[in-house]
Amino acid sequence: MTERSLQITYRKGRPLAAYLYLAHPTGERSARTEPSPDGLVVVDYAADGHPIGIEITAPEAVTLERLNGVLRELGQSPLLETEFRPLTAA
């Protein structure tokens, strides 16, 4: 089982992109993606339709409140400030 975790890609010390892995069976792959209207986040869904991850395409523009709104829409628990802090630390 893959647990929820945040992976951040940096370039020149600044966050370039990030991916929030949601809890899902190990090895499960994305079968469908759905971008938000503003294009700041993209949700990946498994073949059975449940969300498996959220790509954050513009980390500097996405707030904790914005990300938690997406998580709420997906029926996921909110991200804690301490979990989000690496995105704002650079």
N, C-alpha and C positions, 0 to 999 in steps of 0.2 A: 504494500500500500504506500503510495506517495503521499506524504503529508503536505500541508500548506506551507509554502516557502516563497520568499521573494528573491529573485535573481536580478542583479543589476549589471549592465554593461556600461563601462566608463570609457571616455575618450578625453585625454588631456585633463584628467581629474574631475570631469563633469559627467553626470549621468546622461548617457546617450539613448538608452532604451531600458526597459525593465519588463519582467514577466513574473506574474504572481501565479504560481502553481497552486491549484486547489486540490484538496484531498481526492484521490482517485486511485483505482487499481494500477499497479506498476505495469508499464508497457502499453497502457491505453493511449490511443492516438486521436488526434483531432480529425473529425470527419466533416466539420462545418465551422466556418468562422462568421462572426457577425460584428461589423464595426459599429461604433456609436455614431450618431449623427454628426458630431463634431470631429470624429476621426482620432480622438485622443486615446481611446482604448478600443481593443478588439477582443471579443470573447471567443474562445475556442470551445467547441462542443464535441463530445464523443458521439459515436454512431447512434447510441440510444437517446441522445438529446440532452444529457446532463452536462453542465459546464465543467471543464477540466482546467481552465486557465484563463488569465486575462493579460493580454499584451498591453503595456503602457508605452505608447509610441512617442509621447512627449512628456517625459518625467517631470520636467520643470514646470509644466503647465497643469499637471494633475494634482489636486489637493487631496488630503486624507478624506475630507467630506465627500468629494466627487467619487473617489474610489469606493468608499463605504456605501454610497448610493447605488453603485453598480452591484456591489455584493448583496445589498438588501434586495434588489430586484431579482437576483439569482437565488435568493433563499439561503444565502451564506451568512455566517457570523461576521460582524465587522472586524476590520483590521485595527489592532491597537496602535496607539501613537508610537510606541517603542518598536513595533514591527515596521512602521512606515518611515521612521527616522532615517535609515540609511539613504533613502531617496533625497532627503533634504540636507544631508550632512556635507555634501561636497560643495 
